[in-house]
């Protein structure tokens, strides 16, 4: 028996994945067509970069004890 359902006869569509912009929350496509992904715009991308540069965003970790870095900023062992 041959299946004649349209789902089997039509090409598989690759739906565009939609995500929320990490900065403003606006829905935006997550695809190679969006050069700012996962952000919705260059503005949101730059705001996020500025937050990292000003240390508003940070990855948690333990504090280094005083004197743990040498004069070049490298960790002494």
C-alpha positions in Angstrom: 0.0 0.0 0.0 1.4 3.4 -1.0 1.0 6.4 1.2 -0.5 9.4 -0.5 -0.5 11.8 2.4 0.7 15.2 1.6 3.2 15.2 4.6 5.2 12.4 2.8 5.1 14.1 -0.6 6.0 17.6 0.4 9.5 18.8 1.0 10.4 19.2 4.7 10.4 22.8 5.7 13.1 23.9 8.1 11.2 26.4 10.3 13.2 29.4 11.5 14.0 29.2 15.2 12.8 32.2 17.2 14.5 33.2 20.4 14.1 36.1 22.9 16.8 38.8 22.6 19.0 38.5 25.8 19.0 42.3 26.2 15.4 43.5 25.5 13.4 40.3 25.2 12.1 41.0 21.7 11.5 37.9 19.5 14.2 37.5 17.0 15.3 34.8 14.5 18.2 32.7 15.5 19.7 32.0 12.0 22.7 32.8 9.9 20.6 35.6 8.3 20.7 37.5 11.6 24.2 38.8 11.9 23.5 40.0 15.5 22.2 36.6 16.8 21.2 35.9 19.5 20.5 39.7 19.8 17.8 41.5 17.8 20.0 44.4 16.7 23.5 45.9 16.9 22.3 48.2 19.6 21.4 45.3 21.9 24.6 43.5 21.1 26.6 46.7 22.0 24.7 47.2 25.2 25.5 43.6 26.3 29.2 44.1 25.4 29.3 47.3 27.4 27.8 45.5 30.4 30.6 42.9 30.2 33.2 45.6 29.8 31.9 47.5 32.9 31.7 44.3 34.8 27.9 44.6 35.2 28.0 40.9 34.0 30.5 38.6 35.6 31.1 34.8 35.8 31.2 33.8 39.4 34.5 32.6 40.9 36.5 32.8 44.0 38.5 36.0 44.8 42.3 35.8 44.4 44.3 36.5 47.6 46.3 39.7 47.6 49.7 39.3 45.9 48.5 36.3 43.8 49.4 38.1 40.6 52.9 39.1 39.5 53.7 42.5 38.0 52.6 41.4 34.5 49.1 40.3 35.8 49.9 36.6 35.6 49.1 34.3 38.4 52.0 33.2 40.5 52.2 29.5 41.4 
